[in-house]
Amino acid sequence: MHVSEWVGLVGTKSTDERLVEWFAQHALARPPKSVTANQGKRSIKDKARGMEHHFAFDIINDRFYPPVSLKSGSLECYLQAISLYACSPKGSAVLPEGFWNGWAGPGSSLEHCLAFFDGQFEDYDDTYLFRRAVGDVAELKLWFSLKKQRVETIDVRLVEDRQFLGAYDFDPENIHNTTKQTATLLVKWLFDDRHLLLDDGVYQRGLEDDHEAILRFVHGHLNGHVWKSQLADDRALRDVLSHTQTSRRLVLKDGETLELFAQHLHLKAAGAWEAYQRVYNDDTLDDWSGAVAEFERGVVLTFAQRMHFREMLGDAYRKVKADIG
């Protein structure tokens, strides 16, 4: 048995017979047939070898995206990662002799790690993070403590992108998305300001300011999502986009805070913010969540309001860009 055999399992569908047989052969619990949205992921521990196998459905990699729903309501899942080693005061699990042969392993020195990973690492104060591609969809990650001069953890996991907008944001049937315009408005802003990595020909054809047209564009040119790899390499842009997906405010160096949550910008652009607050803060409502959702669904932006939404994003982006310097 060699570490490369385990590494080769990553990315396998949980119901693949080869994976099921491998788990049975090594006395592991049967892989989960699926994962629910609430679970997010499921893990199977291998106490004998000190490993842990992680299965997930929402994998930000086009090879496994978008998630596939089953009739049961759960989702197909894949072996997303394996925790191969974690330094423990109880000692390491016993592995067959030669398990790590030719690879950086638990007993590797810093010099060995530097050689195995071609001298490439990320410096986190007293810890080096090493990465190396293994196959076409996975990477090996090793954390080395400079203070303790030892390997702390070793994982192999699928290479994933960073998601800002996903399949659910552009799904017309998603009942939980109560302000469906927000995702397409964000895409329109990204397109108009040329933040997307697209050919000049695509930009020259333009993008109509129409919800349905933008949805078609997203599926035709962006694979149904907006990920980091599809955007210009711009920290300010990433900061703004990440804050459009949370109510947490973006704080500038001078203490100024920006609220960029797209759902709230949508309501403000419509001039409906104060009315929304009255509903949101009304604790006498019999069905509070239903009333809030109904209000949000009822707000549809006009052409001028859509422009205002994008202008607010542009203003925020310029502020953040200047703040970063």
KOLKOL-418252 format. One record per residue (C-alpha): y, z, x. Coordinates in pm, whole numbers, padded with zeros to 5 digits, always signed. Layout:
BEGIN
YZX...
***
This chain:
BEGIN
+00000+00000+00000+00345-00096+00131+00698-00035+00006+00747-00410-00041+00487-00406-00319+00693-00156-00516+01017-00339-00443+00865-00657-00584+00816-00492-00923+01188-00455-00994+01308-00696-01260+00969-00715-01432+00961-00696-01811+00814-00365-01925+00541-00534-02130+00428-00766-01850+00054-00714-01813+00078-00711-01433+00321-00420-01448+00113-00236-01708-00197-00276-01490-00008-00163-01178+00107+00155-01351-00245+00226-01475-00393+00158-01131-00157+00415-00977-00210+00677-01250+00139+00641-01396+00239+00667-01761+00242+00335-01947+00578+00154-01925+00786+00179-02245+00751-00124-02473+01121-00105-02557+01433+00109-02538+01672+00204-02817+02047+00167-02786+02085+00545-02807+01834+00600-02527+02003+00349-02298+01722+00375-02047+01387+00547-01999+01235+00679-01680+00882+00745-01559+00830+00992-01275+00569+00949-01007+00535+01305-00876+00253+01218-00638+00472+00973-00446+00811+01131-00516+00935+00822-00698+01098+00752-01034+01097+00424-01227+01393+00338-01451+01371+00097-01746+01683-00038-01920+01791-00309-02163+02163-00355-02097+02141-00509-01751+02459-00679-01631+02289-00976-01470+02263-01318-01636+01889-01329-01561+01840-01043-01811+02142-01084-02040+02217-01057-02327+01988-00779-02451+01715-00898-02690+01664-00702-03011+01316-00654-03154+01217-00629-03519+01187-00252-03481+01558-00231-03397+01489-00139-03036+01547-00370-02740+01339-00539-02474+01361-00363-02139+01297-00431-01773+01224-00225-01465+01585-00187-01353+01539+00039-01052+01299+00256-00855+01409+00573-00679+01185+00536-00374+01287+00848-00185+01511+01153-00224+01538+01421+00042+01412+01748-00102+01386+02105+00033+01031+02105-00103+00940+01831+00140+00852+01467+00098+00568+01334-00110+00266+01211+00080+00254+00832+00112-00009+00614+00277+00026+00561+00650+00231+00250+00718+00402+00259+00379+00746+00207+00542+00631-00013+00831+00899-00265+00926+01152-00111+00687+01416+00159+00714+01254+00469+00566+01292+00846+00527+01242+00910+00898+01476+00639+01021+01755+00718+01265+02108+00589+01221+02040+00329+01491+01731+00205+01306+01926+00182+00980+02206-00012+01147+01954-00256+01290+01760-00300+00964+02076-00356+00760+02236-00587+01019+02512-00337+01094+02657-00363+00742+02748-00039+00561+03006+00127+00338+03169+00440+00479+03204+00736+00240+03339+01006+00474+03024+01173+00606+02782+00931+00439+02699+00567+00508+02571+00350+00225+02355+00061+00343+02268-00237+00122+02029-00526+00173+01917-00803-00059+01544-00795-00133+01442-01102-00329+01686-01296-00544+01776-01028-00800+01743-00690-00629+01889-00489-00342+01774-00195-00133+02026+00091-00108+01997+00368+00151+02231+00667+00188+02247+00822+00537+02416+01160+00600+02616+01159+00924+02652+01536+00915+02280+01602+00874+02174+01289+01064+01910+01195+00813+01830+00958+00529+01920+01119+00196+01802+00870-00065+01653+00522-00090+01661+00311-00407+01580-00045-00499+01760-00180-00802+01865-00497-00974+02195-00640-00856+02440-00598-01142+02793-00713-01211+03071-00502-01358+03125-00566-01728+03462-00557-01902+03368-00740-02223+03010-00799-02332+02794-00969-02591+02864-00705-02856+03240-00759-02827+03197-01125-02920+02930-01077-03187+03071-01158-03535+02787-00957-03689+02868-00638-03497+02978-00400-03773+03091-00141-03520+03357-00376-03385+03634-00307-03635+03909-00498-03451+03731-00822-03366+04051-00996-03256+04099-00767-02957+03825-00924-02742+03941-01281-02803+04304-01181-02748+04208-01036-02411+04034-01361-02319+04336-01564-02429+04560-01351-02205+04321-01390-01911+04315-01765-01966+04689-01814-02014+04768-01616-01698+04488-01789-01504+04301-01472-01419+03964-01637-01489+03775-01826-01218+03761-02162-01394+03794-02522-01282+04140-02677-01308+04001-02922-01561+03915-02639-01798+04263-02494-01763+04422-02834-01819+04241-02869-02152+04401-02543-02264+04272-02279-02505+04376-02275-02869+04519-01949-03003+04246-01917-03263+03978-01649-03289+03690-01887-03363+03799-02135-03096+03812-01858-02837+03466-01737-02938+03332-02089-02879+03510-02097-02543+03359-01762-02439+03007-01882-02514+03067-02227-02369+03239-02130-02044+03186-01756-01984+02821-01703-02087+02935-01476-02369+03095-01208-02153+03373-01119-01910+03245-00970-01585+03407-00892-01252+03254-01198-01085+03432-01423-01337+03777-01289-01250+04024-01328-00967+03977-01059-00701+04268-00845-00817+04257-00466-00830+04551-00446-01072+04371-00681-01310+04053-00473-01296+04249-00152-01353+04421-00296-01659+04103-00444-01806+03902-00126-01755+04169+00075-01937+04167-00166-02232+03819-00029-02302+03907+00341-02304+04164+00571-02459+04212+00731-02117+04561+00653-01988+04629+00468-01665+04847+00685-01439+05095+00525-01198+05209+00679-00870+05538+00801-01019+05356+00982-01299+05422+00721-01568+05121+00672-01794+05016+00354-01970+04800+00352-02281+04615+00022-02276+04322+00081-02512+04291-00264-02673+04221-00128-03019+04543+00073-03006+04744-00219-02867+04612-00425-03158+04743-00172-03411+05075-00135-03231+05126-00512-03210+05075-00526-03586+05332-00251-03646+05056-00046-03808+05034+00239-03559+05218+00504-03761+05026+00422-04079+04702+00434-03883+04790+00776-03743+04841+00911-04094+04490+00803-04190+04339+00912-03860+04487+01262-03886+04408+01313-04256+04134+01578-04262+04127+01581-04643+03949+01246-04666+03598+01261-04812+03483+00975-04589+03709+01002-04287+03519+00762-04059+03486+00506-04337+03858+00522-04413+03952+00481-04047+03715+00186-04003+03841+00021-04322+04201+00052-04202+04115-00101-03864+03929-00393-04023+04225-00463-04248+04466-00526-03960+04476-00897-03873+04746-01013-03634+04982-01301-03704+05073-01559-03440+05383-01362-03336+05188-01036-03325+04917-01194-03110+05186-01305-02867+05324-00951-02863+04977-00814-02785+04947-01044-02484+05303-00964-02373+05219-00592-02369+04920-00666-02147+05129-00882-01917+05398-00615-01885+05136-00352-01803+04969-00577-01546+05297-00639-01365+05370-00266-01356+05028-00187-01214+05052-00472-00964+05388-00341-00839+05253+00015-00831+04963-00087-00607+05200-00284-00384
***
